[in-house]
């Protein structure tokens, strides 16, 4: 693992050039295509940009992330790369503009390595729903990396890129981060612009960052937060520097251990690992107390009413008329639209479109959608009541390690249950993150989830950083994928 601070220092001191760094990473990407993490990858374009960045470094440019390579989840539109959202529907789509997240990171000096595989339209918990095939977990190629940001998680875990963008609707940053043994953070809803992020569920979608450590994640995240006039749901973030106090002691911080989450994993290896991580926080001086989220058990049914409803609305734009896939088999307009959607969407988007259309239809809106919104408010209130007395909440990210490829593809309900512990924070719009804290019975990574109050990303990063200072879980790499600075020279 190479920290971003060390990488920036070596780039600025000319110990390595951006071109040399990118050539090493390009070779790693090309030699690890079996992971299926990258979808669009242009080595010549990367080298061209790296040459320009080396000139900027020589000229004394002080951009905060100058020369740092990054790869983007294929949910963020880009001018220079195809954006597919993992779907046949957008197989050859090229955007005329960059997403705000991409543009801000370019302005900060990053260099784009390419676009990363993801579940189709970010719908999934395993990254097996991509039209371009599943991503493989670098810790065990027979297992899933988690979804929907599986390409981002696998690429960071395999050290193909030091950082990656990702998105989280119901846990799509935290779950793959846990499965792949890296750090992933979803900020407060609205704190990062969704402009140019292919929409799934607009009241839940949130961009975030995957990295090797909480410090690296914070360094990048602070460059993309903030109000964006192009996104009506974006909001001003009161903390412009998220890592200013990352080394502050956490002694006396009150941390709530979520009882409902623990009850689901009692008598398991995951429980032992989570409790061991909590003990480490206690050793750092944090005050641990078990707490209750009485309505969190309704998270999955609420989410799988609201998210499909919004998906049904958002995906109606893909009709074969304006852009995207158009069927060749039609004799009239209605045939074209029906056939384009039937052939262009995969099974999971179709499933969610049907559910969403049903719950929004006349006679069912009040019974399902409206009721789900009311329960969503109850879940949010449970969190806010706890944050009156606690600084942070912790628990598992998922109940177990990464499962095998194909294990749950024929059982959507079982797949949906993977999001049991991540959905509540998403419904409430709260910042949450996953940090590696051990290995399960199958020797696969397990993550600890931290959930904070609105705009308290700096506190989450602080707690995570202090934990990572006394543990080594975040420094471990899968066999054959380790990378040190010496390897780059």
Secondary structure, 3 states (H helix, E strand, C coil): CCCHHHHHHHHHCCCCCHHHHHHHHHHHHHHCHHHCCEEECCHHHHHHHHHHHHHHHHCCCCCCCCCCEEEEECCECCCCCECCCCCHHHCCCECCCCCHHHHHHHHCCCEEEEEECCCHHHCCCCCCCCCCCCCCECCECCECCCCCCHHHHHHHHCCCCCEEEEEECCCCCHHHHHHHCCEEEECCCCCECCCCECCCCCCCCEEEEEECCHHHHHHHHCCCECCCCCCCCCCCCCCCCCCCCCCCCCCCCEEEEEHHHHHHHCCCHHHHHHHHHHHHHHHCCCEEEEECCCCHHHHHHHHHHHHHHHHHHHHHHCCCCCCCCCCCCCCCHHHHHHHHHHHHCCHHHHHHHHHHHHHHCCCCHHHHHHHHHHHHHHHHHHHHHHHCCCCEEEEECCCCCCCECCCCCCCHHHHHHHHCCCHHHHHHCCCEEEEEEEECCCCCEEEEEEEECCCCHHHHHHHHHHHHHCCCHHHCCCCCCCCCHHHHC
